[in-house]
Amino acid sequence: MTQRRAVDDTPGAGSRARALPAVVRLLLGLPLVVFGLDGFFRFLPLPSTPLPEGAAAFLGSLAQTGYMIPLIALTHLVAGLLLVVNRFVPIALCLLAPFLVNSVAFHTFLERSGLPMAMVLLLFELYLAWKYRNAFRGMLDSGVGVT
């Protein structure tokens, strides 16, 4: 009598499933490291097409403040490095969440060409948040009181 294997019982399926979070961590972390470094060293080329008026005004106002661009670049760099080296991943995800939500909003309402990439990075964030969900249980407990 032959046994039928479950779909997940194929050789190597377990190792692939265990490797997926690491791959997603790297796919989220490496671009953030590059973008963070670019915020300080400006080595990536600027887009050749002009930005829509609203997007240019928004980014111009961020640049004029003088502290937002270094803050964003430093946050991307630190969170990206934490993801790449697999240390304090839940903290890195918490740091990145507001930036990714704002990136999706920016590309939804002001500049559509970057929306696919923003959505992919947001999906990576949500996947990793799900994989590390036990680390967020305390944040999501509505009955936590101050002692």
C-alpha positions in Angstrom: 0.0 0.0 0.0 1.5 3.3 -1.0 1.1 6.5 1.0 0.2 9.8 -0.6 2.3 12.7 0.4 0.7 16.0 1.5 1.6 19.0 -0.7 3.8 20.4 2.1 5.5 17.0 2.6 7.6 17.3 -0.5 11.4 17.1 0.0 12.7 20.6 0.8 9.3 22.2 1.4 10.1 22.8 5.0 13.5 24.4 4.3 11.9 26.7 1.7 9.2 27.7 4.2 11.9 28.4 6.8 14.0 30.4 4.3 11.2 32.6 3.0 11.2 35.1 6.0 15.0 35.5 5.6 14.6 36.2 1.9 11.8 38.7 2.5 13.8 40.4 5.3 16.7 40.8 2.8 14.4 42.0 0.0 13.0 44.6 2.4 16.2 45.5 4.2 18.7 45.9 1.3 16.8 48.6 -0.6 16.3 50.5 2.6 20.0 50.4 3.3 20.7 51.7 -0.2 18.0 54.5 0.0 19.3 55.4 3.5 22.9 55.7 2.3 21.7 57.7 -0.7 20.0 60.2 1.6 23.5 61.0 2.9 25.8 60.5 -0.1 23.4 61.1 -3.1 24.8 58.4 -5.5 21.5 57.3 -7.1 20.5 59.3 -10.2 17.6 61.6 -10.0 14.5 60.7 -12.1 14.7 62.0 -15.6 11.0 62.8 -15.8 9.7 65.8 -13.8 7.5 65.1 -10.8 3.9 66.1 -10.8 3.3 69.5 -9.2 1.8 68.2 -5.9 4.6 65.6 -5.5 7.3 68.2 -6.1 5.7 70.6 -3.6 5.5 67.9 -1.0 9.1 66.7 -1.4 10.3 70.3 -1.6 8.7 71.1 1.7 10.3 68.1 3.3 13.7 69.1 1.9 13.3 72.7 3.2 12.8 71.7 6.8 16.4 70.5 7.0 15.7 67.7 9.5 13.2 65.5 7.8 15.5 64.2 5.0 18.3 63.1 7.3 15.7 61.7 9.7 14.1 59.6 7.0 17.5 58.5 5.6 18.8 57.5 9.0 15.6 55.6 9.9 15.8 53.7 6.5 19.4 53.0 7.0 19.1 51.7 10.6 15.9 49.7 10.1 17.3 48.3 6.9 20.5 47.2 8.6 18.6 45.6 11.4 16.6 43.6 8.9 19.7 42.6 7.0 21.6 41.4 10.0 18.4 39.8 11.6 18.6 41.8 14.9 15.7 43.5 16.5 13.5 42.8 13.5 10.2 43.7 15.3 11.7 47.2 16.2 12.8 47.6 12.6 9.3 46.8 11.4 7.8 49.3 13.8 10.2 52.0 12.6 9.3 51.3 9.0 5.5 51.0 9.2 4.8 54.8 9.2 7.2 55.4 6.3 5.7 52.6 4.2 2.1 53.8 4.8 3.2 57.3 3.8 5.0 56.0 0.8 1.9 54.1 -0.4 -0.2 57.3 0.2 2.3 59.5 -1.6 2.4 57.2 -4.6 -1.4 56.7 -4.6 -2.3 60.4 -4.5 0.7 62.3 -5.8 3.0 60.3 -8.0 1.7 57.0 -9.4 4.9 55.5 -11.0 6.3 54.3 -7.7 3.2 52.7 -6.4 4.0 49.1 -7.4 7.3 49.2 -5.5 5.7 50.9 -2.5 3.0 48.2 -2.5 5.6 45.4 -2.7 7.6 46.8 0.2 4.4 47.2 2.2 3.5 43.6 1.5 6.9 42.5 2.7 6.4 44.5 5.8 3.0 42.9 6.5 4.3 39.4 5.8 7.2 39.9 8.3 4.8 41.5 10.8 2.7 38.4 10.6 5.7 36.1 10.9 6.9 38.0 14.0 3.3 38.5 15.3 4.2 37.0 18.7 6.6 40.0 19.3 3.6 42.4 18.8 1.1 40.7 21.2 1.8 43.1 24.0 1.3 46.1 21.8 -2.1 44.7 20.6 -3.4 43.9 24.1 -6.2 46.3 24.9 -6.2 45.4 28.5 -2.7 46.5 29.4 -2.6 48.8 32.4 0.2 50.8 33.9 1.7 49.3 37.0 
